[in-house]
Each structure stands twice: as structure tokens, then as C-alpha cells.
């Protein structure tokens, strides 16, 4: 049950990050919340030496840095890779 909730949260985080980089009308507090969520979740599960958790930490820091970098400077490939990773991880968590 917890894995499914975390999977839905990963998909939601990816969609919010994608929407915020394209339309930039998502409040910064929400971006901070999802990035801190990913970093904390990554740190908790990185204890088990899971590579996906380490990538969660990296994705969280990229999302957090997107607040301080304008949307035009955030490269679309980086946004796509982070969103694709979070969505596929969320889908695999739901299966």
C-alpha cells in the first residue's frame, strides 16, 4: 500500500515539475515541497543502497534548482529525463 502511495506521489511530482517548467504558474512552495519530498525519500531508501533512491536525490536537487534557474535556462532534455524517470518509477510502483 505504501509503495502505491509513493508511486502516485512520484507521478504527481513529475507532472507538477513538467507543468511548472513549461507554464511556470505553479507556486514555488509546491516545487519546494515536491523536491524536499524526493530528497528525503531518497535519503531514507538510500540506506538500502538502492540506485533509484540515489537518482531520487539527484532528481530532487534538479527540481529544487529549477526554482533558481529561469525556465528558459532549464534544458528541456534534463526536464524530460527527470520527468520520465519519475513517471516510469511511479508506474512500476503501481504494478
C-alpha positions in Angstrom: 0.0 0.0 0.0 2.8 2.4 0.9 4.6 1.6 -2.4 1.5 2.5 -4.4 1.1 5.8 -2.5 4.8 6.7 -3.1 4.3 5.7 -6.8 1.4 8.1 -7.2 3.4 10.8 -5.4 6.3 10.3 -7.9 4.0 10.6 -10.9 2.4 13.7 -9.4 5.8 15.2 -8.7 6.8 14.6 -12.3 3.7 16.2 -13.7 4.0 19.2 -11.4 7.7 19.7 -12.4 6.8 19.4 -16.1 3.9 21.8 -15.8 6.0 24.3 -13.8 8.8 24.4 -16.3 6.5 24.9 -19.3 3.8 27.2 -17.9 5.5 28.5 -14.7 2.3 29.2 -12.9 2.9 26.6 -10.1 3.8 28.3 -6.8 7.4 27.9 -5.7 6.2 26.5 -2.3 4.8 23.4 -4.1 8.0 23.0 -6.1 10.0 23.1 -2.8 7.6 20.6 -1.2 8.0 18.0 -4.0 11.8 18.5 -4.2 12.2 18.1 -0.4 9.9 15.0 -0.6 12.1 13.4 -3.2 15.3 14.2 -1.4 14.0 12.9 1.9 12.6 9.8 0.4 15.8 9.2 -1.5 17.9 9.6 1.7 15.6 7.2 3.6 15.7 4.5 0.9 19.4 5.1 0.0 20.3 3.3 3.2 19.4 0.1 1.4 21.9 1.1 -1.4 19.1 1.4 -4.0 20.3 3.2 -7.1 16.8 4.5 -7.8 16.9 6.3 -4.4 20.2 8.0 -5.3 18.6 9.1 -8.6 15.6 10.4 -6.5 18.0 12.6 -4.6 19.5 13.9 -7.8 16.0 14.5 -9.3 15.0 16.4 -6.1 18.0 18.6 -6.3 17.4 19.3 -10.0 13.8 20.2 -9.3 14.9 22.4 -6.4 17.4 24.1 -8.6 14.7 24.8 -11.2 13.3 27.4 -8.9 16.5 29.4 -9.1 17.1 28.9 -12.8 14.7 30.5 -15.2 12.5 28.3 -17.3 14.4 29.2 -20.4 17.7 28.2 -19.0 16.5 24.8 -17.7 17.3 22.5 -20.6 14.3 20.5 -21.9 16.3 17.3 -22.1 17.0 17.5 -18.4 13.3 18.2 -17.6 12.3 15.3 -19.9 14.8 12.8 -18.2 13.7 13.7 -14.7 10.0 13.5 -15.6 10.5 10.3 -17.5 12.4 8.7 -14.6 9.8 9.7 -12.0 6.8 8.6 -14.1 8.3 5.2 -15.0 9.3 4.7 -11.4 5.8 5.6 -10.3 4.2 3.2 -12.9 6.4 0.4 -11.8 5.5 1.1 -8.2 1.8 0.7 -9.1 2.3 -2.7 -10.8 
